[in-house]
């Protein structure tokens, strides 16, 4: 079974929801990371994703 990431923050960690991406970038990586950030920050969706995995 996969271990889901702990929600409790520790010293020196950055909150995933607080990360901002450059929306003017022509690269596809920021769009992918924004999608992953949305999945991680939305509990209902992340539960469904982890259930599938």
Helices and strands as residue ranges (DSSP letters): G 16-18, H 29-41, H 43-52
